[in-house]
Amino acid sequence: MGFLCINTNYKKITNKRIFTIKQILGVIAGCIIFVISSVLLFRLSDVKPHSEASVAFMFLTFVYGAVFSFISGVVAQVIAKKNNLKVNYVLFVIMVGFATFSLFKSDGSSWTQLLAIFVFAPISILGGFFGLKKVEITIYSSLILPLPTVSTVGYNNEQSNVYNTLPTVETAGYS
């Protein structure tokens, strides 16, 4: 009986470690997505992140960073496969921590750090919420309208023939 208990406990510890590894990998993947997307934006645009920028570039950075922080939150949640937002809170703390450290240590303009603290980090939690609820996000969902289908519905359920059916138009997913 003691051997059976040890075996059961070992199995539980192993499962916990797998979840912990998934959570760590989720946070790392979320951080990598956010950092690489940020570095690419500033390298390709040839703008220094701690220098003054035009309002148009700040707006572009706002939208671009919001999209990639949302994606990082979704990816972190999908990899972790947990039923809570703990992974996204850890991602939030890491993003805010690095941005705050950079805010105090860098010279020049601090608009990128402020965006990271007050916009991008909270949006990563929103992305995690969507990943948690398993909301399917597709590019085509907002572009394609549901196609109508034609079906016939009888007036009388007991007796249905060609003369007492009424054609109706239904759309997929809408009533």
C-alpha positions as CSV (number, residue, x, y, z in Angstrom):
1,M,0.0,0.0,0.0
2,G,2.9,2.4,0.7
3,F,4.3,1.7,-2.7
4,L,1.0,2.7,-4.3
5,C,0.9,6.0,-2.4
6,I,4.5,6.9,-3.4
7,N,3.6,6.1,-7.0
8,T,0.5,8.3,-6.9
9,N,2.3,11.2,-5.3
10,Y,5.1,10.9,-7.9
11,K,2.5,11.1,-10.7
12,K,1.0,14.3,-9.2
13,I,4.4,15.9,-8.8
14,T,5.2,15.1,-12.4
15,N,1.9,16.6,-13.7
16,K,2.5,19.8,-11.6
17,R,6.0,20.1,-13.1
18,I,4.6,19.8,-16.6
19,F,2.1,22.6,-16.0
20,T,4.9,24.8,-14.5
21,I,7.1,24.2,-17.5
22,K,4.2,25.1,-19.8
23,Q,3.5,28.3,-17.8
24,I,7.2,29.3,-18.0
25,L,7.3,28.6,-21.7
26,G,4.1,30.6,-22.2
27,V,5.6,33.6,-20.4
28,I,8.9,33.3,-22.3
29,A,7.1,33.1,-25.6
30,G,4.9,36.1,-24.8
31,C,8.0,38.1,-23.8
32,I,9.9,37.1,-27.0
33,I,7.0,38.1,-29.2
34,F,6.7,41.5,-27.6
35,V,10.4,42.2,-27.5
36,I,11.2,41.0,-31.0
37,S,8.2,42.9,-32.5
38,S,9.4,46.1,-30.7
39,V,13.0,45.7,-31.8
40,L,11.9,45.2,-35.4
41,L,9.7,48.3,-35.4
42,F,12.5,50.6,-34.2
43,R,15.2,48.9,-36.4
44,L,13.1,49.0,-39.6
45,S,11.9,52.5,-39.0
46,D,15.3,53.8,-38.0
47,V,13.9,55.6,-35.0
48,K,15.6,55.4,-31.6
49,P,13.1,54.3,-28.9
50,H,14.3,57.0,-26.4
51,S,14.3,59.9,-28.7
52,E,11.6,62.3,-29.8
53,A,9.3,61.1,-32.5
54,S,6.5,62.5,-34.6
55,V,3.0,62.2,-33.5
56,A,2.2,59.9,-36.5
57,F,5.0,57.5,-35.5
58,M,3.9,57.5,-31.8
59,F,0.4,56.6,-33.0
60,L,1.8,53.9,-35.2
61,T,3.8,52.6,-32.3
62,F,0.7,52.7,-30.1
63,V,-1.3,50.5,-32.6
64,Y,1.6,48.2,-33.5
65,G,2.5,47.6,-29.8
66,A,-1.1,47.1,-28.8
67,V,-1.5,44.4,-31.5
68,F,1.6,42.6,-30.6
69,S,1.1,42.8,-26.8
70,F,-2.4,41.3,-27.4
71,I,-0.9,38.5,-29.5
72,S,1.8,37.9,-26.8
73,G,-1.0,37.5,-24.2
74,V,-2.9,35.1,-26.3
75,V,0.2,33.0,-27.1
76,A,1.2,32.9,-23.4
77,Q,-2.3,31.6,-22.5
78,V,-2.5,29.1,-25.3
79,I,0.9,27.6,-24.5
80,A,0.2,27.5,-20.7
81,K,-3.2,25.9,-21.1
82,K,-4.4,27.1,-17.7
83,N,-7.9,28.1,-16.7
84,N,-6.7,31.4,-15.1
85,L,-4.8,34.5,-16.0
86,K,-1.8,34.0,-13.7
87,V,0.5,33.6,-16.7
88,N,-0.7,36.9,-18.1
89,Y,-0.2,38.6,-14.8
90,V,3.4,37.4,-14.7
91,L,3.8,38.7,-18.3
92,F,2.3,42.0,-17.2
93,V,4.7,42.3,-14.2
94,I,7.7,41.5,-16.4
95,M,6.7,44.1,-19.1
96,V,6.0,46.7,-16.5
97,G,9.2,45.9,-14.6
98,F,11.5,46.2,-17.6
99,A,9.7,49.4,-18.8
100,T,10.0,50.9,-15.3
101,F,13.7,50.0,-15.1
102,S,14.3,51.5,-18.5
103,L,12.3,54.6,-17.5
104,F,14.6,55.3,-14.6
105,K,17.9,54.4,-16.3
106,S,17.5,56.0,-19.8
107,D,18.0,59.5,-20.9
108,G,15.8,61.3,-23.3
109,S,12.2,60.9,-24.1
110,S,10.2,58.3,-22.2
111,W,7.1,57.9,-24.3
112,T,7.9,54.3,-25.2
113,Q,8.2,53.2,-21.6
114,L,5.0,55.0,-20.6
115,L,3.2,53.2,-23.5
116,A,4.6,49.9,-22.3
117,I,3.5,50.5,-18.7
118,F,0.1,51.9,-19.2
119,V,-1.1,50.4,-22.5
120,F,0.9,47.4,-23.7
121,A,1.1,45.5,-20.4
122,P,-2.6,45.7,-19.7
123,I,-3.5,44.8,-23.2
124,S,-1.4,41.6,-22.8
125,I,-3.9,40.6,-20.0
126,L,-6.8,41.3,-22.4
127,G,-5.1,39.0,-24.9
128,G,-4.8,36.3,-22.2
129,F,-8.5,36.7,-21.5
130,F,-9.3,36.0,-25.2
131,G,-6.9,33.1,-25.1
132,L,-8.5,31.8,-22.0
133,K,-12.0,32.0,-23.4
134,K,-10.7,30.3,-26.6
135,V,-12.1,33.0,-28.8
136,E,-11.3,32.3,-32.4
137,I,-9.8,35.3,-34.0
138,T,-9.5,35.1,-37.8
139,I,-8.8,37.7,-40.3
140,Y,-11.7,36.7,-42.5
141,S,-14.4,36.8,-39.8
142,S,-15.1,40.5,-40.2
143,L,-14.7,40.4,-44.0
144,I,-17.0,37.5,-45.1
145,L,-20.7,37.6,-44.5
146,P,-22.5,34.4,-43.8
147,L,-23.9,32.9,-46.9
148,P,-27.7,32.3,-46.9
149,T,-29.0,28.7,-47.2
150,V,-32.5,27.8,-48.3
151,S,-34.5,25.2,-46.5
152,T,-38.1,24.2,-46.3
153,V,-40.2,24.1,-43.2
154,G,-43.6,22.4,-43.1
155,Y,-46.6,24.2,-41.7
156,N,-47.7,20.9,-40.1
157,N,-45.2,18.6,-38.5
158,E,-47.5,15.6,-38.9
159,Q,-48.3,15.9,-42.5
160,S,-45.8,17.5,-44.8
161,N,-45.9,17.6,-48.6
162,V,-45.0,19.9,-51.4
163,Y,-48.1,22.1,-51.0
164,N,-47.7,22.9,-47.3
165,T,-44.0,23.8,-47.2
166,L,-42.7,27.3,-47.0
167,P,-39.2,28.1,-48.1
168,T,-37.2,30.1,-45.6
169,V,-33.8,31.7,-45.7
170,E,-31.4,31.1,-42.9
171,T,-27.9,32.4,-42.4
172,A,-25.1,30.4,-40.7
173,G,-24.8,31.4,-37.1
174,Y,-27.6,34.0,-37.1
175,S,-31.3,33.6,-36.3
